Structures are given as structure tokens and as C-alpha cells.
Amino acid sequence: MPDIGLIIIGDEILSGKRQDKHLPKVIELLSARGLALSWARYVGDHRAHITATLRDAFASGDIVFSCGGIGATPDDHTRQCAAAALDRPLQLHPEAKALIQQRMRDLATEQGIPYEPDRADNVHRLNMGVFPEGATLIPNPYNKIPGFTLGEVHFVPGFPVMAHPMIEWLLDGRYAALHGAHAQQERSVIVKGSMEATLTPLMEAIEARFADVRVFSLPSVDHPTLGRHIELGVKGAVGAVDLAFEALCTGLTSVGAEFRTDVVR
């Protein structure tokens, strides 16, 4: 089972002009299918940074979704950077060309004007179908302008209304057989009056004893009702967590820690 990664591209995210909606939605889409996100990266509209990020993604062997920068304006660099990362030429994809032309016909019909394929703006729009050699298409149900796939790296627009259905299409088609592969269970307690350093030996012992389980510690200093406390827990594959959780509770009792099992976030 490969890891799953997410790349979010755009200066508008890093500057705060727009709030990222991709990370929480992709986590939600994966979780609903028993999958989990392993990593995420944000990168601005800087060609060298995008190229380096994509080169890492291609080399990783991970399943990667890349959101943003596949348009045809001067600040859209993702198509060019993907080509540079793989050292491949860019070319107009014939199926993408047909889809873009159909979109332009539809727009002309909606506006009640003739479709003029040779008009400068219509010719420019074809650049949205110029992809690295070997790309396959990701259908866009919103406006027909496709995204593209290279290996296990998938490129979709930055617009959530387009990107999220396109990612769902991939998850429920290409990756349907993986559903449930990362189904996780999590159990935790609220510990009061203890320090993380005091609990670290117990955490290490739990991970050493239960190889398929990870321990997590989430300290809080200003919770409105609980005050200073630590949410301490275990997570892992369904069926592997219960014994580790029992051992965690037993260990907390043995060190005299005060804890409660009703977790309030």
C-alpha cells in the first residue's frame, strides 16, 4: 500500500488571500474510504520550487494529488514544471483539445454568439490541454477542462468545485481496490497533573510491545473546561488498538496518573 500525498500550489494560499480548502476535504474523502493522508506540502507559484516538489513526488512512488496551477495564465506553472521534473516535452493532448473546443462551443451557444475557433482567446485556451508527453486525462465534470495524470501523480485545478469531484473519481475508479487499506482506529484518555516527560517511558514501552500501533500525545495548556492536560492515546489498524489501549490505561494507573476516558476536544 503506497503512501498518499497532497500538494497544494498557489501564492494566494501562502499569502492568506485565500484559505486552503483542499487539505481538510482530501482528508475527509480518504477517511470515508478507509484511507489516510501521509503527507502534504504547500508551494507558491515559483517554478524552481514547484519543479523540485514534483520531482520528489514522482520519485517517491506515492499516490499524489496536486491541486492548482494547471491553467494557462502567466502565474500557472504546474504543467511546465511537471514536464521539467520528468524531462519530457509538452504537447497538446488530442482528447484535451477536443474537450476544450467543446467547452468553447458550449459557451458560444450559451452566449448566443458564433463559435470562432481561430479567435485569439480561443486559440489561447487550448494551452490548458498542453500536458507533458504521456499524460492521461482526468475528467472535469464542472466545465469539461480536464486535469491529467502522470504515473501515480494526479494534477487537478485549484478550484475546489472542480478538484474535489476529480479526486473522488480517481479514488472510486483507479484506486477502488485500495479502499479500507488504511482503516484506522483511535482510543485515547485525558491525563491531568502529569508531564509528557514523565509519561514518555510508558509511551515508548507501548510502541515497543505493540508493533502495529502508534502512541500520540496532544498537550493543551488553555482548554476552556479541562485546563492544562494531555490527550494520550493509541492508533493503528482496526483490531490492533484495544489491547494497546488496555496496556496504556494499566500503565497510567501504575504510575499514579489521573486520567479519564471520556475525551472532550
C-alpha positions, 0 to 999 in steps of 0.5 A: 500500500503506497503512501498518499500525498497532497500538494497544494500550489498557489501564492494566494494560499501562502499569502492568506488571500485565500484559505486552503480548502483542499487539505481538510476535504482530501482528508475527509474523502480518504477517511470515508474510504478507509484511507489516510493522508501521509503527507502534504506540502504547500508551494507558491507559484515559483517554478524552481520550487514547484519543479523540485516538489514534483520531482520528489513526488514522482520519485517517491512512488506515492499516490499524489494529488496536486491541486492548482496551477494547471491553467494557462495564465502567466502565474500557472506553472504546474504543467511546465514544471511537471514536464521539467521534473520528468524531462519530457516535452509538452504537447497538446493532448488530442482528447484535451483539445477536443474537450476544450473546443467543446467547452468553447462551443458550449459557451458560444451557444450559451452566449448566443454568439458564433463559435470562432475557433481561430479567435485569439482567446480561443486559440489561447485556451487550448494551452490548458490541454498542453500536458507533458508527453504521456499524460492521461486525462482526468475528467472535469465534470464542472466545465469539461477542462480536464486535469491529467495524470502522470504515473501515480501523480494526479494534477487537478485545478485549484478550484475546489468545485472542480478538484474535489469531484476529480479526486473522488473519481480517481479514488472510486475508479483507479484506486477502488481496490485500495479502499479500507487499506488504511482503516484506522482506529483511535482510543485515547484518555485525558491525563491531568497533573502529569508531564509528557516527560514523565509519561514518555517511558510508558509511551515508548514501552507501548510502541515497543510491545505493540508493533502495529500501533502508534502512541500520540500525545496532544498537550493543551495548556488553555482548554476552556473546561479541562485546563492544562492536560494531555490527550494520550492515546493509541492508533493503528489498524482496526483490531490492533488498538484495544489491547494497546489501549488496555496496556496504556490505561494499566500503565497510567494507573501504575504510575499514579496518573489521573486520567479519564476516558471520556475525551472532550476536544 
